Amino acid sequence: MLKDKLSFDELAEGLSEETGEEALNEISELSKQGYQLLKENLTERGRELFDKILSLDKFNNYALVGMGDCFRKERNFREAVTYYQRCLSSHPGNNYALFGLADCYKAMNQFNRAIDIWEEYLLHDDKNITVLTRIADAYRKVRNFKRSFELYQKVLSMEENNSYAIIGLGHLYYDFKEYKDALHYWQRMLEVNRGHVDIRVLTSLGNCHRKLKTFDDGVPFFQKALKLQPNNFYALFGLADCYRGLNQQEKSLIYWNRILDLDRKNKVILTRAGDAYRCMGDLENAEEYYKKALNIEFDTYAILGLAMINKKKGHYQDALTSLKDLISNDPRNYRLYLEAADCYEGMKDPEEAIEILAHFLETGIRNNKVIDRIMTLKEKIQS
């Protein structure tokens, strides 16, 4: 922590002029005890001591920052902010107050305010790697690629294998859907930490391959992650989704069901498992899983899954009823129109199939699959 750098000589210098010499030793001792309690996470007792200091010297910068740090550790960020601001009002430019204040704004997802504070901090100390990585993270959160990239690279120019900067660059490229570049940095992280593999790096590498649809390459990373943590949700989900992408539904089901063993009311996973059963032709189990999802709350994909089961069974009207309800809620989802067109085709009514597809084009969205389907249907009618 930055706080470790604060000496008690600095503390003495930070006392207000109103503080008598007699109180100096008492404040110094209280400060040492308060900071030790803070390090031991005994924040409530630490606050009592810092409060005593403030009763002797209400402008004491160390006590004000100490109180802020205690509240910050307790995740009471709003209270922490008041103490950091009190410190800065009497001691402008106090690095420790600036750092704590920015950290609070970041924790409250007020990234632009955090950035302003950290940029002010950099005016006093532009070589602090901790601050540079944190401000780069904040710029990433507000989707300022250029500034975030610059700051991460500045860290790497100072410390070539800084893991926070490498990981940050991986996240930055991933957030901007540049998955190949993200892979480069995640792979570099593996090389840096050869003796210690971080499960988050493994799942991030796997997720890049999922996004790139190189599912075969993603599988080993999720498998390695599961060896480290057999019940890790992200590894289980990633592996199941890779097998889904490879159309190996039986394997995907193993991992969907392992997630459900841990969380039986996860409706997203219930619908994914339902999809797997449906693709395998096990309509009974598929229907059961979709209904379990709907018993939790409304789910578009569960309704769609049931509609596709009805379509497969030849219950076209039931399927159409569900699909039309979904279209009214999500009129820009082209897949729903294609499924509805299938139902009309099954009912030997290609004109209605063309009409419902035409409704999609009326939304102003151009979709080649829909256009090609209309052309195919028109050709069938003419032949």
VEXMARDREN-898138 format. One record per residue (C-alpha): x, y, z; residue in three letters; residue number from 1. Coordinates in pm, 1 decimal. Layout:
BEGIN
        xx        yy        zz  res    n
         X         Y         Z  ALA  NUM
...
***
This chain:
BEGIN
        xx        yy        zz  res    n
       0.0       0.0       0.0  MET    1
     106.8     358.9     -56.2  LEU    2
      39.6     428.1     310.5  LYS    3
     343.1     224.8     418.6  ASP    4
     560.1     505.5     281.4  LYS    5
     425.4     761.9     528.5  LEU    6
     682.0     819.3     805.8  SER    7
     606.9     959.9    1144.7  PHE    8
     839.2    1251.5    1069.0  ASP    9
     588.8    1335.9     797.1  GLU   10
     314.6    1297.2    1053.9  LEU   11
     479.2    1550.2    1284.0  ALA   12
     518.1    1791.3     994.4  GLU   13
     149.4    1744.1     912.5  GLY   14
      27.7    1858.0    1255.4  LEU   15
    -161.3    2182.6    1257.9  SER   16
       0.9    2480.4    1424.1  GLU   17
    -274.1    2479.7    1685.9  GLU   18
    -152.3    2148.2    1827.5  THR   19
      55.4    2192.0    2143.3  GLY   20
     394.6    2030.0    2173.0  GLU   21
     265.7    1831.0    2470.1  GLU   22
      13.8    1646.8    2248.8  ALA   23
     269.9    1551.4    1984.6  LEU   24
     396.4    1237.2    2156.5  ASN   25
      43.6    1120.5    2235.2  GLU   26
     -66.9    1173.7    1874.6  ILE   27
     240.5     995.6    1743.0  SER   28
     171.5     692.9    1963.9  GLU   29
    -199.0     689.1    1877.1  LEU   30
    -106.1     707.7    1508.3  SER   31
     127.9     410.3    1532.9  LYS   32
    -135.8     205.6    1713.5  GLN   33
    -413.9     312.5    1474.2  GLY   34
    -211.9     225.5    1167.4  TYR   35
    -116.5    -113.4    1312.9  GLN   36
    -483.8    -187.1    1381.3  LEU   37
    -565.8     -81.4    1024.1  LEU   38
    -305.4    -324.6     888.8  LYS   39
    -464.0    -600.3    1100.6  GLU   40
    -810.8    -511.2     963.4  ASN   41
    -927.9    -409.6    1313.1  LEU   42
   -1081.0    -102.7    1159.5  THR   43
   -1338.3     -19.7    1425.2  GLU   44
   -1067.4      -0.1    1694.6  ARG   45
    -846.8     190.3    1451.6  GLY   46
   -1120.8     448.7    1399.3  ARG   47
   -1146.8     502.4    1774.1  GLU   48
    -778.1     594.6    1789.8  LEU   49
    -788.0     817.6    1481.9  PHE   50
   -1094.0     988.2    1629.1  ASP   51
    -895.0    1061.0    1944.9  LYS   52
    -627.3    1226.8    1733.4  ILE   53
    -890.3    1441.5    1561.7  LEU   54
   -1020.9    1551.5    1902.8  SER   55
    -670.0    1685.1    1970.4  LEU   56
    -604.5    1815.7    1618.5  ASP   57
    -909.8    1833.2    1392.0  LYS   58
    -696.4    1905.1    1083.6  PHE   59
    -448.3    1619.8    1134.6  ASN   60
    -392.1    1484.6     783.9  ASN   61
    -275.3    1140.7     896.7  TYR   62
    -580.0    1084.7    1116.6  ALA   63
    -816.3    1206.4     844.6  LEU   64
    -660.3     969.5     590.2  VAL   65
    -654.9     691.8     851.7  GLY   66
   -1028.1     734.1     911.1  MET   67
   -1087.4     730.7     536.2  GLY   68
    -879.8     415.3     498.9  ASP   69
   -1071.0     242.2     779.1  CYS   70
   -1407.0     322.1     622.5  PHE   71
   -1273.3     222.6     280.1  ARG   72
   -1165.9    -116.5     415.4  LYS   73
   -1514.7    -155.6     562.5  GLU   74
   -1650.8     -75.2     213.2  ARG   75
   -1830.7     227.2     355.1  ASN   76
   -1708.8     436.0      64.1  PHE   77
   -1934.8     737.8     110.1  ARG   78
   -1812.9     791.6     466.6  GLU   79
   -1453.9     737.7     354.2  ALA   80
   -1496.4    1006.6      87.5  VAL   81
   -1594.4    1266.6     349.3  THR   82
   -1270.1    1213.7     542.3  TYR   83
   -1048.1    1219.8     234.3  TYR   84
   -1218.3    1540.6     122.1  GLN   85
   -1173.6    1695.2     468.8  ARG   86
    -803.8    1612.0     446.7  CYS   87
    -770.5    1764.6      99.8  LEU   88
    -952.9    2081.5     201.9  SER   89
    -682.4    2155.2     461.1  SER   90
    -393.1    1971.3     293.8  HIS   91
    -438.9    2010.0     -85.3  PRO   92
    -241.5    1761.3    -289.7  GLY   93
    -207.8    1501.5     -10.4  ASN   94
    -117.3    1192.4    -212.5  ASN   95
    -266.1     944.4      32.0  TYR   96
    -600.5    1123.6      41.5  ALA   97
    -603.7    1153.8    -337.6  LEU   98
    -529.5     782.9    -375.4  PHE   99
    -799.5     680.2    -125.8  GLY  100
   -1056.4     917.4    -274.5  LEU  101
    -997.5     788.4    -626.5  ALA  102
   -1018.4     428.8    -504.6  ASP  103
   -1356.0     503.5    -342.5  CYS  104
   -1494.2     658.0    -661.7  TYR  105
   -1373.4     356.1    -856.6  LYS  106
   -1541.8     119.0    -609.3  ALA  107
   -1866.6     317.2    -649.5  MET  108
   -1833.6     286.0   -1032.1  ASN  109
   -1783.5     661.5   -1063.5  GLN  110
   -1493.5     608.4   -1299.8  PHE  111
   -1475.1     956.9   -1448.0  ASN  112
   -1445.9    1112.3   -1101.6  ARG  113
   -1178.6     855.2   -1012.3  ALA  114
    -989.6     942.6   -1330.7  ILE  115
    -993.4    1315.6   -1246.0  ASP  116
    -846.7    1244.2    -900.8  ILE  117
    -581.9    1004.1   -1028.9  TRP  118
    -478.8    1246.9   -1301.7  GLU  119
    -430.8    1506.9   -1027.2  GLU  120
    -224.8    1252.4    -834.6  TYR  121
      -1.1    1197.0   -1137.7  LEU  122
      88.3    1566.6   -1132.3  LEU  123
     269.0    1494.7    -804.5  HIS  124
     397.2    1144.7    -885.4  ASP  125
     382.0    1020.2   -1246.2  ASP  126
     602.2     717.8   -1182.4  LYS  127
     371.7     537.0    -940.1  ASN  128
     295.7     204.8   -1108.7  ILE  129
       0.8     128.4    -879.9  THR  130
    -171.7     452.6    -974.7  VAL  131
     -84.6     420.0   -1343.7  LEU  132
    -245.7      74.9   -1366.0  THR  133
    -551.2     186.1   -1172.7  ARG  134
    -609.2     488.9   -1391.2  ILE  135
    -556.8     270.7   -1701.1  ALA  136
    -822.3      34.5   -1562.6  ASP  137
   -1059.1     327.5   -1511.3  ALA  138
   -1006.8     455.6   -1866.9  TYR  139
   -1079.3     100.2   -1986.9  ARG  140
   -1406.6     103.7   -1791.9  LYS  141
   -1514.1     426.3   -1965.0  VAL  142
   -1403.4     277.6   -2298.9  ARG  143
   -1122.1     522.4   -2368.7  ASN  144
    -900.5     273.2   -2552.9  PHE  145
    -624.1     517.7   -2648.2  LYS  146
    -554.4     659.6   -2301.8  ARG  147
    -590.8     321.1   -2132.9  SER  148
    -346.4     163.9   -2378.9  PHE  149
     -95.6     447.9   -2331.8  GLU  150
     -94.1     408.2   -1954.4  LEU  151
     -60.5      29.6   -1958.5  TYR  152
     228.5      63.4   -2202.4  GLN  153
     391.3     326.4   -1980.6  LYS  154
     381.9      75.1   -1693.8  VAL  155
     538.5    -194.2   -1914.2  LEU  156
     813.8      48.6   -2017.2  SER  157
     895.1      83.1   -1646.8  MET  158
     839.6    -279.2   -1548.0  GLU  159
     845.3    -514.6   -1846.5  GLU  160
     648.6    -801.6   -1693.3  ASN  161
     405.9    -612.1   -1473.2  ASN  162
     117.0    -855.2   -1443.2  SER  163
    -149.6    -588.8   -1377.4  TYR  164
     -62.6    -406.3   -1700.4  ALA  165
     -47.4    -726.5   -1907.1  ILE  166
    -379.4    -847.2   -1766.7  ILE  167
    -526.5    -499.8   -1818.7  GLY  168
    -423.6    -501.5   -2185.5  LEU  169
    -582.9    -844.2   -2224.5  GLY  170
    -909.0    -708.4   -2081.8  HIS  171
    -880.7    -392.0   -2290.7  LEU  172
    -855.8    -577.3   -2620.9  TYR  173
   -1123.2    -826.0   -2511.2  TYR  174
   -1363.8    -542.8   -2421.0  ASP  175
   -1313.1    -397.3   -2769.5  PHE  176
   -1368.6    -740.5   -2929.2  LYS  177
   -1008.1    -764.5   -3051.8  GLU  178
    -982.7   -1124.0   -2938.9  TYR  179
    -661.6   -1216.6   -3121.6  LYS  180
    -475.9    -929.6   -2956.2  ASP  181
    -630.5   -1021.3   -2621.6  ALA  182
    -501.1   -1376.3   -2669.3  LEU  183
    -150.1   -1240.6   -2716.5  HIS  184
    -150.4   -1073.0   -2374.2  TYR  185
    -319.0   -1360.4   -2191.1  TRP  186
     -62.9   -1597.5   -2342.1  GLN  187
     213.1   -1362.6   -2233.3  ARG  188
      71.5   -1375.1   -1880.8  MET  189
     105.0   -1753.8   -1884.2  LEU  190
     471.1   -1717.4   -1979.9  GLU  191
     536.4   -1460.4   -1708.1  VAL  192
     378.9   -1681.5   -1441.3  ASN  193
     518.0   -2018.0   -1547.7  ARG  194
     547.7   -2132.9   -1187.6  GLY  195
     197.9   -2021.6   -1091.6  HIS  196
     -97.0   -2050.7   -1326.5  VAL  197
    -380.8   -1809.7   -1247.6  ASP  198
    -720.3   -1968.9   -1316.7  ILE  199
    -851.3   -1633.3   -1441.1  ARG  200
    -585.4   -1627.6   -1710.5  VAL  201
    -683.5   -1978.9   -1821.0  LEU  202
   -1055.0   -1893.0   -1841.8  THR  203
    -975.7   -1567.7   -2023.8  SER  204
    -772.0   -1757.7   -2284.2  LEU  205
   -1058.6   -2004.9   -2320.9  GLY  206
   -1311.0   -1722.7   -2358.2  ASN  207
   -1106.9   -1562.0   -2637.1  CYS  208
   -1121.0   -1889.9   -2827.6  HIS  209
   -1496.4   -1911.5   -2764.1  ARG  210
   -1542.0   -1565.2   -2914.2  LYS  211
   -1319.6   -1656.3   -3210.4  LEU  212
   -1517.9   -1982.8   -3246.7  LYS  213
   -1192.5   -2179.9   -3224.9  THR  214
   -1364.7   -2406.1   -2975.7  PHE  215
   -1115.1   -2692.4   -3004.6  ASP  216
    -839.3   -2458.1   -2890.1  ASP  217
   -1049.8   -2328.7   -2601.8  GLY  218
   -1128.3   -2669.5   -2450.0  VAL  219
    -779.7   -2739.6   -2300.5  PRO  220
    -770.7   -2406.6   -2114.4  PHE  221
   -1105.5   -2470.9   -1946.3  PHE  222
   -1000.4   -2827.2   -1865.3  GLN  223
    -681.4   -2697.6   -1697.6  LYS  224
    -888.6   -2447.5   -1502.5  ALA  225
   -1117.6   -2724.1   -1376.8  LEU  226
    -818.6   -2920.1   -1252.6  LYS  227
    -737.0   -2621.2   -1032.7  LEU  228
   -1098.2   -2556.3    -925.8  GLN  229
   -1342.1   -2837.8   -1012.4  PRO  230
   -1649.5   -2621.9    -940.2  ASN  231
   -1537.4   -2298.3   -1103.6  ASN  232
   -1846.4   -2160.1   -1278.8  PHE  233
   -1658.7   -1984.8   -1560.0  TYR  234
   -1457.1   -2295.7   -1642.8  ALA  235
   -1766.0   -2520.0   -1637.0  LEU  236
   -1963.7   -2274.8   -1850.1  PHE  237
   -1678.1   -2221.8   -2093.9  GLY  238
   -1619.8   -2593.1   -2143.7  LEU  239
   -1991.2   -2662.5   -2189.5  ALA  240
   -2017.5   -2377.7   -2440.3  ASP  241
   -1714.0   -2500.7   -2635.5  CYS  242
   -1867.1   -2846.7   -2668.3  TYR  243
   -2192.9   -2680.0   -2769.7  ARG  244
   -2003.3   -2490.5   -3040.6  GLY  245
   -1846.2   -2817.6   -3155.1  LEU  246
   -2196.7   -2971.9   -3166.4  ASN  247
   -2090.6   -3230.5   -2908.3  GLN  248
   -2413.1   -3197.6   -2713.4  GLN  249
   -2362.3   -3503.8   -2494.0  GLU  250
   -2036.8   -3358.8   -2360.6  LYS  251
   -2185.8   -3013.1   -2315.2  SER  252
   -2465.5   -3163.8   -2104.7  LEU  253
   -2214.5   -3307.7   -1859.0  ILE  254
   -2100.5   -2956.7   -1771.3  TYR  255
   -2440.4   -2783.5   -1791.7  TRP  256
   -2565.4   -3037.5   -1540.2  ASN  257
   -2259.3   -2993.5   -1319.3  ARG  258
   -2344.6   -2623.8   -1296.8  ILE  259
   -2706.0   -2712.0   -1216.9  LEU  260
   -2587.0   -2941.7    -937.7  ASP  261
   -2440.5   -2627.1    -779.9  LEU  262
   -2720.1   -2388.0    -879.6  ASP  263
   -3048.4   -2558.6    -964.6  ARG  264
   -3231.8   -2232.5   -1028.8  LYS  265
   -3002.9   -2090.1   -1294.0  ASN  266
   -3249.7   -2032.3   -1576.1  LYS  267
   -2981.1   -1953.5   -1835.2  VAL  268
   -2817.3   -2291.5   -1776.8  ILE  269
   -3153.9   -2468.6   -1769.8  LEU  270
   -3232.1   -2332.7   -2117.7  THR  271
   -2883.0   -2427.6   -2243.5  ARG  272
   -2932.2   -2782.1   -2113.2  ALA  273
   -3278.1   -2785.1   -2272.4  GLY  274
   -3121.0   -2682.9   -2605.4  ASP  275
   -2869.5   -2966.4   -2576.8  ALA  276
   -3140.9   -3225.2   -2512.9  TYR  277
   -3347.3   -3085.5   -2802.2  ARG  278
   -3052.4   -3103.2   -3042.6  CYS  279
   -2999.7   -3465.5   -2934.8  MET  280
   -3364.2   -3541.7   -3012.9  GLY  281
   -3456.7   -3597.2   -2646.4  ASP  282
   -3763.3   -3375.4   -2659.2  LEU  283
   -3908.4   -3496.8   -2330.0  GLU  284
   -3606.9   -3388.8   -2124.7  ASN  285
   -3572.6   -3070.4   -2329.2  ALA  286
   -3931.9   -2973.8   -2251.3  GLU  287
   -3877.4   -3047.2   -1881.8  GLU  288
   -3573.8   -2819.8   -1862.6  TYR  289
   -3741.1   -2535.6   -2053.1  TYR  290
   -4040.9   -2551.5   -1818.1  LYS  291
   -3811.4   -2548.3   -1514.4  LYS  292
   -3656.5   -2228.3   -1648.2  ALA  293
   -3999.8   -2071.5   -1701.8  LEU  294
   -4103.7   -2166.4   -1348.6  ASN  295
   -3827.1   -1935.6   -1226.9  ILE  296
   -3922.6   -1640.3   -1451.6  GLU  297
   -4000.9   -1552.9   -1812.3  PHE  298
   -3723.1   -1651.3   -2048.7  ASP  299
   -3726.2   -1581.7   -2422.7  THR  300
   -3499.1   -1874.6   -2505.3  TYR  301
   -3707.8   -2120.7   -2304.6  ALA  302
   -4023.2   -2008.8   -2490.1  ILE  303
   -3834.8   -2035.8   -2819.5  LEU  304
   -3713.1   -2382.3   -2725.9  GLY  305
   -4067.5   -2499.6   -2651.9  LEU  306
   -4187.5   -2347.6   -2980.8  ALA  307
   -3919.0   -2540.4   -3168.8  MET  308
   -4025.3   -2861.0   -2995.2  ILE  309
   -4384.0   -2796.8   -3103.2  ASN  310
   -4262.0   -2728.0   -3456.0  LYS  311
   -4066.8   -3054.8   -3456.7  LYS  312
   -4375.5   -3243.0   -3336.3  LYS  313
   -4584.7   -3083.8   -3612.3  GLY  314
   -4783.5   -2868.8   -3369.1  HIS  315
   -4735.4   -2566.4   -3592.0  TYR  316
   -5018.1   -2351.6   -3461.7  GLN  317
   -4899.0   -2383.2   -3101.1  ASP  318
   -4546.8   -2297.3   -3212.5  ALA  319
   -4670.7   -1995.5   -3409.4  LEU  320
   -4866.8   -1862.7   -3112.3  THR  321
   -4548.8   -1860.9   -2902.0  SER  322
   -4333.8   -1719.8   -3182.0  LEU  323
   -4571.6   -1431.9   -3253.6  LYS  324
   -4572.2   -1339.6   -2884.2  ASP  325
   -4192.0   -1336.9   -2890.2  LEU  326
   -4187.5   -1125.4   -3207.1  ILE  327
   -4411.7    -865.0   -3045.7  SER  328
   -4160.1    -838.6   -2759.4  ASN  329
   -3851.1    -853.4   -2982.0  ASP  330
   -3945.6    -738.2   -3333.4  PRO  331
   -3582.3    -707.9   -3449.3  ARG  332
   -3488.0   -1071.9   -3386.7  ASN  333
   -3468.3   -1220.9   -3736.5  TYR  334
   -3442.0   -1578.1   -3606.6  ARG  335
   -3797.7   -1564.9   -3471.3  LEU  336
   -3933.6   -1476.6   -3816.9  TYR  337
   -3741.0   -1761.5   -3979.9  LEU  338
   -3882.7   -2009.1   -3726.8  GLU  339
   -4233.3   -1874.6   -3789.2  ALA  340
   -4180.2   -1908.7   -4165.4  ALA  341
   -4083.8   -2274.1   -4107.5  ASP  342
   -4416.9   -2327.2   -3933.1  CYS  343
   -4612.6   -2174.9   -4220.4  TYR  344
   -4418.7   -2391.5   -4464.3  GLU  345
   -4505.6   -2694.3   -4252.8  GLY  346
   -4870.2   -2588.9   -4281.2  MET  347
   -4826.0   -2566.8   -4662.8  LYS  348
   -4883.4   -2191.8   -4660.9  ASP  349
   -4575.5   -2031.5   -4827.2  PRO  350
   -4761.8   -1701.8   -4887.9  GLU  351
   -4801.1   -1650.5   -4512.2  GLU  352
   -4437.4   -1747.3   -4467.1  ALA  353
   -4335.2   -1471.5   -4711.9  ILE  354
   -4564.8   -1223.8   -4542.5  GLU  355
   -4422.1   -1274.4   -4193.7  ILE  356
   -4066.8   -1247.9   -4331.6  LEU  357
   -4167.9    -925.4   -4505.9  ALA  358
   -4278.2    -788.6   -4167.4  HIS  359
   -3921.2    -827.8   -4049.1  PHE  360
   -3786.5    -627.2   -4344.6  LEU  361
   -4033.3    -352.1   -4253.2  GLU  362
   -3825.1    -293.1   -3938.2  THR  363
   -3559.1    -148.4   -4169.4  GLY  364
   -3303.0    -418.8   -4095.1  ILE  365
   -3142.4    -589.8   -4392.7  ARG  366
   -3071.0    -956.1   -4328.9  ASN  367
   -2943.2   -1184.6   -4606.0  ASN  368
   -3087.6   -1498.8   -4448.6  LYS  369
   -3435.2   -1348.5   -4447.4  VAL  370
   -3398.7   -1212.7   -4802.8  ILE  371
   -3267.6   -1547.7   -4933.4  ASP  372
   -3555.6   -1729.0   -4765.2  ARG  373
   -3812.4   -1500.5   -4928.2  ILE  374
   -3652.6   -1560.6   -5269.9  MET  375
   -3656.3   -1939.0   -5215.6  THR  376
   -4023.1   -1933.4   -5112.9  LEU  377
   -4117.4   -1723.5   -5417.8  LYS  378
   -3938.4   -1966.5   -5644.6  GLU  379
   -4129.9   -2257.6   -5488.7  LYS  380
   -4462.0   -2082.5   -5547.2  ILE  381
   -4374.2   -2010.0   -5911.0  GLN  382
   -4249.7   -2362.3   -5988.4  SER  383
***
